[in-house]
Amino acid sequence: MSKTFSDDVRQFTVDAEDDGIRLDRWFKRHLPEATFNIVSRWSRTGQLRLDGKRAAPGDRIETGQVIRVPPAEAPKSAKPKRERAPLSQDQIDFARSLDFHRDKSALVLNKPPGLATQGGTKIKDHVDGLLDALDYDLDIRPKLVHRLDKDTSGVLLVARTPRAAAYFSKLFSTRKTVKIYWAIVMGVPEIQDGVIDLPLAKQPGTGGEKMHVDESGQQAKTRYKVIERAGNRAAFVALQPYTGRTHQLRAHMAAIGHPIVGDGKYGATEAFLTGNISRKLHLHARRLVLPHPDGGTLDMTADLPDHFLATLASLGFDPALADHVFDEAPPEDQRTAQKRAAKAYAKDVRKARRGERRQRGQGDAKKGNAKKGRS
């Protein structure tokens, strides 16, 4: 089907659902044929106007403003948009079973472990693929505003409208949310209440799938508190990330020598308890607190998954002791000591890694010499 392009300048009035979003996002929603490159060129040449003034793609727009758009351009190569496959009734029922709070701006899900938040290589099932089941009465596809690791369970916030998505996204990017996680870790941290302040970077050679402590990495800061201990075998801890780096909690707890139970990626074979303890990751996004776009505070708590509950019972831990544990700041001397201990541990890990590389190199050299001797 051919498409006719107008020769006339167009004008659009911003409605309430687009209040606060970036101008380039408005184009993506309403004029997807105007690519980012086209919009940028219109901006550079002064053809793009907001209330009569020159506008840039990153400008925030407000309800009632008038966007002046140049005549439409035919795209160089129009690719057909791939349609999403309709959801089965089982998928719809499953998606709605995760929803434990709904208002006109927000949905709150309790994500189970093993379900990815978004799709990717070899990932077929994910929360984003189920969102068509959660439009309910608004007939608007909800939007993810943050993520949880595939094997992490718990509170996952979804915006119901474009306006709410922009609002929530800004809160997460400016760290105006409170996130509390529960975990069971191997061993017992010497300091019961402390802060891990160690920069993290992607570990080379892992394709960006693993983080490690690196002084030149991004700042990463985590508060933790030991709730209960099972001798020296394991501890039940509450965690509060002050930053939001990839795998931050998992990398930080491993860096101080106490990997999260079930976390083979960061704790290797040292991350598993013997007996009847599940080998699944024991990390749960317990609570999320943030301002609500319609006023007041959104304060959501997610129930624990079955494997986590079973481990708590097996180790004799009481989950009732873990809520509201971060009412007071950790003592400054403990925070400093924890940082020092964590850095020392990270240094030992780097030394061990260098030793392993040298041993592999020596082994390869011996094999090479042996082959030369046989030839």
C-alpha positions as CSV (number, residue, x, y, z in Angstrom):
1,M,0.0,0.0,0.0
2,S,1.4,3.4,-1.0
3,K,1.6,6.2,1.5
4,T,0.8,9.9,0.6
5,F,3.0,12.5,2.2
6,S,1.7,16.0,2.9
7,D,3.4,19.1,1.6
8,D,2.0,21.2,4.4
9,V,3.6,22.1,7.8
10,R,1.8,20.3,10.6
11,Q,0.9,21.3,14.1
12,F,0.0,19.1,17.1
13,T,-1.1,19.9,20.6
14,V,0.4,17.9,23.4
15,D,-2.2,16.1,25.4
16,A,-2.1,15.1,29.1
17,E,-0.8,11.6,28.5
18,D,2.4,13.0,26.9
19,D,3.0,15.5,29.6
20,G,6.7,15.5,30.8
21,I,8.1,13.2,28.1
22,R,11.0,14.1,25.8
23,L,10.2,15.4,22.4
24,D,11.9,12.6,20.6
25,R,9.7,10.1,22.6
26,W,6.7,12.0,21.4
27,F,7.7,11.4,17.8
28,K,8.3,7.7,18.4
29,R,4.8,7.4,19.8
30,H,2.9,9.5,17.3
31,L,5.0,9.9,14.2
32,P,7.2,6.8,14.1
33,E,8.0,7.4,10.4
34,A,10.0,10.5,11.6
35,T,13.2,8.8,12.7
36,F,15.6,10.3,15.3
37,N,17.9,11.4,12.5
38,I,15.1,13.2,10.7
39,V,14.0,14.9,13.9
40,S,17.6,15.9,14.7
41,R,18.0,17.5,11.2
42,W,14.7,19.4,11.6
43,S,16.0,20.7,14.9
44,R,19.4,21.8,13.5
45,T,17.7,23.6,10.6
46,G,15.2,25.4,12.8
47,Q,12.2,23.6,11.3
48,L,11.1,22.0,14.5
49,R,9.3,24.4,16.9
50,L,7.7,24.2,20.3
51,D,5.3,27.0,21.0
52,G,7.0,28.9,18.2
53,K,10.5,28.5,19.6
54,R,13.3,26.3,18.2
55,A,13.2,22.9,19.9
56,A,15.7,20.0,20.4
57,P,14.9,16.3,20.5
58,G,15.7,16.1,24.2
59,D,13.4,18.9,25.3
60,R,10.6,18.0,27.7
61,I,7.1,18.8,26.6
62,E,4.1,19.9,28.6
63,T,0.3,19.6,28.1
64,G,-1.1,22.2,25.8
65,Q,2.1,23.1,24.0
66,V,2.0,23.2,20.2
67,I,4.6,21.2,18.2
68,R,5.3,22.5,14.7
69,V,6.4,19.7,12.4
70,P,7.8,20.2,8.9
71,P,6.1,18.3,5.9
72,A,6.4,14.5,6.2
73,E,9.3,12.8,4.4
74,A,9.1,9.3,2.8
75,P,11.5,7.0,4.7
76,K,14.4,5.6,2.6
77,S,13.5,2.1,3.4
78,A,10.3,1.4,5.3
79,K,10.5,-1.9,7.2
80,P,7.2,-3.5,8.1
81,K,6.7,-3.5,11.9
82,R,6.7,-7.0,13.3
83,E,3.5,-7.8,15.1
84,R,3.5,-9.4,18.5
85,A,1.9,-12.9,18.6
86,P,-1.4,-12.9,20.4
87,L,-1.3,-14.3,24.0
88,S,-2.9,-17.5,24.9
89,Q,-5.5,-17.7,27.6
90,D,-3.0,-19.5,29.8
91,Q,-0.5,-16.6,29.3
92,I,-3.1,-14.0,30.1
93,D,-4.1,-15.9,33.3
94,F,-0.5,-16.2,34.3
95,A,0.3,-12.6,33.7
96,R,-2.7,-11.4,35.7
97,S,-1.8,-13.8,38.6
98,L,1.4,-11.8,39.0
99,D,-0.5,-8.5,39.5
100,F,-1.1,-7.7,43.2
101,H,-1.7,-3.9,43.0
102,R,-3.4,-1.8,40.3
103,D,-4.4,1.9,40.2
104,K,-4.9,4.3,37.3
105,S,-1.1,4.9,36.9
106,A,0.7,1.8,38.2
107,L,0.7,-1.9,38.2
108,V,2.9,-3.8,40.7
109,L,3.8,-7.4,39.9
110,N,5.4,-10.1,42.0
111,K,7.9,-11.5,39.5
112,P,8.7,-15.2,40.0
113,P,12.3,-16.4,39.9
114,G,13.3,-17.8,36.5
115,L,11.2,-15.3,34.4
116,A,13.2,-12.7,32.6
117,T,12.0,-9.1,32.7
118,Q,12.8,-8.4,29.0
119,G,13.6,-10.6,26.0
120,G,17.1,-11.2,24.6
121,T,19.2,-13.9,23.0
122,K,17.6,-17.3,23.6
123,I,15.0,-15.7,25.9
124,K,11.5,-16.6,24.8
125,D,9.4,-16.0,27.9
126,H,9.6,-12.6,29.7
127,V,7.4,-10.1,31.5
128,D,7.6,-7.6,28.7
129,G,6.0,-10.2,26.4
130,L,3.1,-10.6,28.7
131,L,2.1,-6.9,29.1
132,D,-0.6,-7.0,26.5
133,A,-2.6,-9.0,29.1
134,L,-2.4,-6.2,31.6
135,D,-4.0,-3.3,29.7
136,Y,-7.3,-3.9,31.5
137,D,-9.8,-1.0,31.1
138,L,-7.3,1.6,29.7
139,D,-6.6,-0.1,26.4
140,I,-3.0,1.2,26.6
141,R,-0.1,-1.2,26.6
142,P,1.7,-0.9,30.0
143,K,5.4,-0.2,30.1
144,L,8.3,-1.5,32.1
145,V,10.1,1.2,34.0
146,H,12.9,-0.8,35.8
147,R,14.2,-4.4,35.7
148,L,15.0,-7.4,37.9
149,D,17.5,-10.1,37.1
150,K,15.9,-13.2,35.6
151,D,16.6,-15.3,38.8
152,T,15.6,-12.5,41.2
153,S,12.0,-12.5,42.5
154,G,9.9,-9.8,43.9
155,V,8.4,-6.3,43.3
156,L,8.4,-5.1,39.7
157,L,6.7,-1.8,38.9
158,V,4.9,-1.3,35.6
159,A,3.5,2.0,34.3
160,R,0.0,2.0,33.0
161,T,0.2,5.3,30.9
162,P,2.9,7.1,29.0
163,R,2.7,10.0,31.5
164,A,3.3,7.6,34.5
165,A,6.1,5.8,32.6
166,A,8.0,9.2,32.2
167,Y,7.4,10.0,35.8
168,F,8.5,6.6,37.2
169,S,11.5,6.4,34.9
170,K,12.7,9.8,36.1
171,L,12.4,8.7,39.8
172,F,14.6,5.6,39.1
173,S,17.2,7.5,37.1
174,T,17.5,10.2,39.9
175,R,17.5,7.6,42.7
176,K,14.4,8.9,44.4
177,T,13.1,5.4,45.2
178,V,13.8,3.1,48.2
179,K,14.4,-0.6,47.3
180,I,14.8,-3.3,49.9
181,Y,15.9,-6.8,49.1
182,W,16.1,-9.9,51.2
183,A,18.8,-12.5,50.7
184,I,20.4,-15.6,52.3
185,V,24.2,-15.5,52.0
186,M,27.0,-18.0,52.6
187,G,28.7,-17.6,55.9
188,V,28.2,-14.6,58.2
189,P,29.6,-11.1,57.6
190,E,31.8,-10.0,60.5
191,I,30.2,-6.6,60.5
192,Q,26.5,-6.9,61.2
193,D,25.4,-3.6,59.8
194,G,27.5,-1.9,57.1
195,V,27.9,-0.3,53.7
196,I,29.7,-1.8,50.8
197,D,31.1,1.1,48.7
198,L,33.0,-0.5,45.8
199,P,32.9,0.6,42.1
200,L,31.8,-2.0,39.6
201,A,32.6,-2.6,36.0
202,K,31.9,-5.2,33.4
203,Q,34.4,-8.1,33.7
204,P,36.4,-8.4,30.4
205,G,35.7,-11.5,28.4
206,T,32.2,-12.1,29.8
207,G,30.3,-10.2,27.1
208,G,29.0,-7.7,29.7
209,E,27.2,-10.5,31.6
210,K,29.3,-10.3,34.7
211,M,30.5,-7.5,36.9
212,H,33.6,-7.2,39.1
213,V,35.2,-4.7,41.5
214,D,37.2,-2.2,39.5
215,E,38.6,1.1,40.9
216,S,37.9,2.7,37.5
217,G,34.3,1.4,37.3
218,Q,31.1,3.1,38.2
219,Q,30.3,4.0,41.8
220,A,28.2,1.4,43.5
221,K,27.0,1.5,47.1
222,T,25.0,-1.1,49.1
223,R,23.7,-1.1,52.7
224,Y,23.3,-4.5,54.3
225,K,22.2,-5.7,57.7
226,V,22.4,-9.2,59.2
227,I,19.0,-10.3,60.5
228,E,19.8,-13.8,61.7
229,R,22.5,-16.4,61.4
230,A,22.6,-20.2,61.2
231,G,25.9,-20.7,63.1
232,N,28.7,-19.9,60.7
233,R,26.9,-21.6,57.8
234,A,24.6,-18.9,56.5
235,A,23.0,-15.6,57.3
236,F,19.6,-14.0,56.5
237,V,20.3,-10.4,55.4
238,A,18.4,-7.3,54.2
239,L,20.0,-5.2,51.5
240,Q,19.4,-1.7,50.3
241,P,21.1,-0.6,47.1
242,Y,21.9,3.2,47.0
243,T,22.9,2.9,43.3
244,G,21.5,0.7,40.6
245,R,24.3,-1.1,38.8
246,T,24.0,-4.4,36.9
247,H,24.1,-7.4,39.4
248,Q,25.1,-4.9,42.1
249,L,23.9,-6.8,45.1
250,R,25.2,-10.1,43.8
251,A,28.7,-8.7,43.0
252,H,29.0,-6.8,46.2
253,M,28.1,-9.7,48.5
254,A,30.5,-11.9,46.6
255,A,33.2,-9.3,46.9
256,I,33.1,-9.3,50.7
257,G,33.3,-13.1,50.7
258,H,29.6,-13.9,51.3
259,P,28.0,-14.7,48.0
260,I,24.2,-15.1,47.8
261,V,23.0,-18.7,48.2
262,G,22.4,-20.2,44.7
263,D,24.5,-17.6,42.9
264,G,26.8,-19.8,40.9
265,K,27.8,-16.9,38.6
266,Y,29.4,-14.9,41.4
267,G,30.0,-17.5,44.1
268,A,30.8,-20.6,41.9
269,T,30.7,-23.8,43.9
270,E,31.0,-21.9,47.1
271,A,27.5,-20.5,46.7
272,F,25.5,-23.6,47.5
273,L,24.4,-25.1,50.8
274,T,24.2,-28.9,51.3
275,G,21.2,-30.8,52.4
276,N,17.7,-30.0,51.2
277,I,18.4,-26.3,50.4
278,S,17.3,-25.2,46.9
279,R,20.0,-24.4,44.4
280,K,17.9,-21.4,43.1
281,L,19.1,-17.8,43.7
282,H,18.0,-16.6,47.2
283,L,17.5,-12.9,46.3
284,H,14.1,-11.3,46.6
285,A,13.0,-7.7,45.9
286,R,10.9,-7.4,49.0
287,R,9.8,-3.7,49.1
288,L,9.6,-0.7,46.8
289,V,8.8,2.8,48.1
290,L,8.4,5.9,45.9
291,P,6.2,9.0,45.3
292,H,3.1,8.3,43.4
293,P,2.3,10.5,40.3
294,D,-1.2,11.1,41.6
295,G,0.0,12.1,45.0
296,G,1.0,10.2,48.2
297,T,3.4,7.3,48.4
298,L,3.4,4.0,46.7
299,D,4.7,1.4,49.2
300,M,4.6,-2.2,48.0
301,T,5.8,-5.4,49.6
302,A,6.0,-8.7,47.7
303,D,5.6,-12.2,49.2
304,L,8.5,-14.6,49.1
305,P,8.7,-17.4,46.6
306,D,8.3,-21.0,47.8
307,H,12.0,-22.0,47.6
308,F,13.0,-18.9,49.7
309,L,10.3,-19.7,52.3
310,A,11.4,-23.3,52.5
311,T,15.1,-22.3,53.1
312,L,14.1,-19.8,55.8
313,A,12.2,-22.6,57.6
314,S,15.0,-25.1,57.1
315,L,17.6,-22.8,58.6
316,G,15.3,-21.5,61.4
317,F,15.1,-17.9,60.2
318,D,12.1,-15.7,61.0
319,P,11.0,-13.4,58.1
320,A,9.0,-11.2,60.6
321,L,12.3,-9.9,61.9
322,A,13.4,-8.4,58.6
323,D,10.9,-5.7,57.7
324,H,11.8,-2.0,58.7
325,V,15.4,-2.8,59.6
326,F,16.9,0.3,58.0
327,D,15.4,2.9,60.2
328,E,18.8,4.0,61.5
329,A,22.0,4.7,59.6
330,P,25.0,2.4,60.1
331,P,27.8,3.6,62.4
332,E,30.4,5.5,60.5
333,D,33.3,3.4,61.9
334,Q,31.6,0.2,60.7
335,R,31.0,1.6,57.3
336,T,34.7,2.5,57.0
337,A,35.9,-0.9,58.2
338,Q,33.5,-2.7,55.8
339,K,34.9,-0.7,52.9
340,R,38.4,-1.6,53.9
341,A,37.6,-5.3,54.3
342,A,35.8,-5.4,51.0
343,K,38.7,-3.8,49.1
344,A,41.2,-6.2,50.7
345,Y,39.0,-9.2,49.6
346,A,38.7,-7.8,46.0
347,K,42.5,-7.4,45.9
348,D,42.9,-11.1,46.9
349,V,40.4,-12.1,44.2
350,R,42.4,-10.2,41.5
351,K,45.6,-11.8,42.6
352,A,44.1,-15.3,42.5
353,R,42.8,-14.5,39.0
354,R,46.2,-13.4,37.8
355,G,47.7,-16.5,39.2
356,E,45.2,-18.7,37.4
357,R,46.0,-16.9,34.1
358,R,49.8,-17.4,34.6
359,Q,49.2,-21.1,35.3
360,R,47.2,-21.5,32.2
361,G,49.9,-19.7,30.2
362,Q,52.6,-22.0,31.6
363,G,50.5,-25.0,30.8
364,D,50.0,-23.9,27.2
365,A,53.7,-23.3,26.8
366,K,54.5,-26.8,28.1
367,K,52.1,-28.3,25.7
368,G,53.7,-26.3,22.8
369,N,57.2,-27.5,23.8
370,A,55.9,-31.1,24.0
371,K,54.5,-30.9,20.5
372,K,57.8,-29.5,19.2
373,G,59.7,-32.4,20.8
374,R,57.5,-34.9,19.1
375,S,57.8,-33.3,15.7
